[in-house]
Amino acid sequence: MSTAGTAPKINAIIEVNPELMNIIKQEFLISGLKVYAYSHKSSLASDKPIQVHFMLHWRLANCAAVDSAARKAVLLAQAMKDREHDLVVIVFDHRNHGVRQVELRANQSWDEGNPTHAPDMYSIVLGSAHDVSMLIDLLPCYLLPHTLNRQIVDWGVSGVSLGGHTAWVLMAREPRLSHAVIVIGCPSYSKLVTDRCISSGYPQVAPYLPQSFLDLVQRTSAENVPYTKNDKSNPFYNKKLMIIVGGEKDVLVPWKESREYVMGLNVGPKGIKKVHIHQEAGHEFNKEMIDETASFIASYGALPENLPAVN
């Protein structure tokens, strides 16, 4: 199986909606990182608490790739009159992507001439997870410098492909996140890259799969947490997740690599676990997936803890 070209397909979406003029996109420089915040202009005069949602792009893209999904989520949230929070969607470029790119080769696959593809990709997963945790610490200083009566009361994350792998790590390791939309991402990262290495005909040794890399994944990923436990030792307990995957046509992040983990995932009595399998989809972020992502983000903020999952 070729590992080249692993960026998901995405069709250009041109949406004519006059409400889009009401979306504000602000730029902040935080610890040297360019961060963009999408919000509705009506939130500037609001006294509601704020819900912040990070939206993470895929490999070989940049944060502009999720622009339409970010704007759609903000518009849908604004249209929900019973929503308790104002929504702010945060995007930024992954490490070695977009304005942060240092060397393209490090983002490429084994078939494209990069023998350290697996640890290179995981370094971005782990680094982006660290970036999100740092931003949770620092964003209140930038988003709310003059609004002393408003607080950020909720944090969430969504991600596609590489961003989806990162979202799994974050939901397993960052306790301040309450909800996530994970699109064509895999919680069992070592299983994903090991099976891909075997099917692609590469040896399961350094530099392709160093043991130190596999040990690191076990220590830091979502794999080695008690995700089936029915108590608070489980980091997913009472959290809200929508998991969106492709069908058999997705040979790059196949559902079979995630199925056992996702089916065994216990989100507790107040949690939400929605799994949407797009049987005809390959490795892509299509319009239906974008709509589902934006709808879950917007609807979650309007849901009391005891309501059922979003349909």
N, C-alpha and C positions, 0 to 999 in steps of 0.2 A: 504493500500500500504506500502510495506516495504521500509524503508529509508536506509537500510544497503547497503554497497558496492556501493557507489555513484561515485566512480572514473570511468571515461569513459574507455571503452575498446579501446585498441590500439594494432594493430598487429605489430610484429617486422618487421622493414623495413631495409633490407640490400641492399644498393645501391652501386654498383661498378662503381665509377666514378673517374678517375684519377685527375680531377679538384679539388676533395675534399682535395687533398694534399696542395692546395693553400689557404685553409682556416686557418686563424690564430685565436686561442682562447687564449685571455689574461685574467689573473685573477687580480682583484683589491680588496683591502680591504678598504671600504668606510664607515666610522662611524660604524665600527664593522661588516659590512655586506659584505660577499663574493659576488662579482659581476664578471660575466664573459662576455667578449665582443668578438663577432665573427665578423671578417672582412676578406676581401680578401687581400692577401699579396701585390698585386699591389697598394693598397690604401696607403701603407707606403710611396711611392714616388710620390703620387698624389698631385695636388694642388687644387682639387675640394673641395667645401664645403661638410659638412658631414650631413647625415640624420641618426638619432638614432631611433631605434625601440625597444621598450620593449616587450618581449614575456613571458607571464605568464602561469604557469602550473596549473594543476587541483589539487583538494583535494586528499590527501593520496599519492601524488607523490613528485617529486623534480624537479629542473630545468633541470636535464638530460633528462627528459621526452620530452622536446621540442627541443632537440639537432638537430635531423634530419630536423625539420622544419626551425630552425635558419640557418643551413648550406645551405639548399636548397634556402632560400630567398637570401642569400648573393651571391650564384652562379648565380641565375637568374638575380639579379641586375647587377652583373659584366658583364653578357653577353649582356646587353642592352647598346649599344655604344652611344646612344643619351642621356643617363641618366646624369642629371645635378649634382647629388650628389654621393658621396661614401656612401655605406650603412654600418652601424654598428648595429648589433643586440645584445641587452643586456638581459641577463637572471640572475635570482637569486632565491633562495629558499624563498617561502612564510614563514611568521612567523609560528613557531611551525611545520615546515616541513623540511625535509632533515637535514642538519647540524644544523638547528635552532630548531629542535624538542626538546621540554621540556617534554611534556606528551602526549602520543598517545591518551588517552581517550578523550582529548579535541577536537580531530579531528574526533571523531566517531559520529555516528548518534544516534537518540533516540532509535532505535531498538537494537543498540549495547551497550546500557546502559548509554548513556550520555544525561541526561534530559535537559542540557543547549546547546544542539546542535545548535539551531537557533542563539542565540547571540554569541556562540563560533565561528561559521562559519563567521558571519558578522564582528566579531572583526578582523578576518584575512583579509576579503575583505577590510575593512577600513584601517587596518594597512598596507597592501600591497600598497594601493593607496597612503598613506602617504610616503611609501618608494620610490615610483616612483617620487613623487614630490620632495623629498629630492635629489634623484639622478639627476633630471633635474638641480637642483641648483649646484650640486657638480661634476658631470661627466666631464664637460669641464676642470676642474683642473687636472684630471687624464688622460683623453684621449688625451688632447692637451697641455701637459706641455711645449713642445719644438717646437710646430708648430704654431708660432704666426700669420702666415698669413692665417691660416685656421680657420673656425668657424663651430660650429654646428648650422645649420639654420632651422632644421625641426625635430619634435619629433612625434612619433606615438606609438601605443600600440596594442598588440593582446593578447587574453587570451582564455583559454578553461575551461568551466564549472566554477569552483571557480575563475579561472583567468578571465573568461568571465564576471562574476558578477563584478569583480574588474574593468575590462575595461569599463563597463557601468558607474560606479561611476566616473572613471577618465575622461571620455569624457564629463560627465555632470559638473564636478567640477574643472578640471585642464585646464585652457584656453590655455596653451602652447602646448597642443596636437592637431595635425591637422587631424589625420586619425587613423582608428582602424579596426581591424578584430576581431569580437566577435563571438566565436564558442560555441554553446550550453550554452550560458549565458543568464541571465534574467535581464531586467532593472527594473522590478516591484518586488523587492526582498521581500517586506512584503506580497504581494499577493502570491508569490511562496511558502514561508514557512507557511503562514496561511492555504492555500489550502492543502499543504502537511501534516500539523498537523491534519487537519480535516479528511482527507482521511486515515491517519494512526491511527486514533482513540485516539489521545491524547488531553487533555483539552487545551483550548486556554488561559491559565493563566500561571503565574509563577509556576515552573521555565521554562516551555516550551516556552511560548510567553509572557514575562513580558511586561506590558504597557510601561515601560521605554525604553525597547528595540524597540518596534514599533515606539515610538516617536523619538528615535534616527535615525532609518531608514528614517523616513519622513524628518528629518532635513538634512541628510548627503548623501542620495542615489541619484539616477537619477530620482526618482519618482516625486518629488515635484518641478521640474524645468519647465519653460515654453517651453517645447519641441515641441509644435505645432505652436508657434509664427513665423511669417514671418519677423522677424527683429533680430537685434543683441542682444536683451534680451534673445534669445534662445541660449543656449550654444552650440548647434549642428549646428548653422547657418554657412553655407559654409564649413562644415567639410565633410570628406570622410569616409564612413563606408561600410564595407562588413559584413553582418550578416548571419551566417551559423547556421542552426538548423537541428535537426533530425525530423523524421516524427512521426507518432502515436506510434511507438515503444519506443520513448523516454518518459518514464513515470516519470522520475526524474526531468527533466527540460522541461516540455512539451511546445510545441509551443503555445498552447492556453493561457498560462500565459503571453506571450510576445506579442502576435499578435496585440492587440489593441494599445499598445504603439508604436510598430515598424511601423504599418501602419499609425499611426498619426504623426510619427516623421517627422518634416520638416527640411531639410538640406539646404534650401535656393537655390538661382539661380545658385550658383557655387559649390554646394555640390554634393556629390555622395551618393546614398543609394542603395546598391545591397543586395537583400535578396535571399539566396539560401536555399531551403528546400530539404533536402535529405529524400525523402519519405520512403525509405526502411531502413534508419539508425535508430539505437537506440541512447542511450547516449554514444557516441563514437567519437573519433577523428581518422577517417579512412584516407586511402591514398588520396582519392579524396579531403577531407577536408584539409589535409596537403598541397596538391598541390595548392588548391585555396588560402589558406592563404599565402603561399610563393609567389605565382604569384601576388596577389594584393599588397603585401608589395613591391615587386620589381618593378612592373609596375607603381605604384603610383608616384614614384620618377622621372619617365620619362614623366609624363603627365603634360602638361600645365594646368592652372586652368580651361580653358574653354572646355577641351575635355570631351567626354562622359565617362561613367563608363567602367571599365575593363570587358570584356566578359569572 
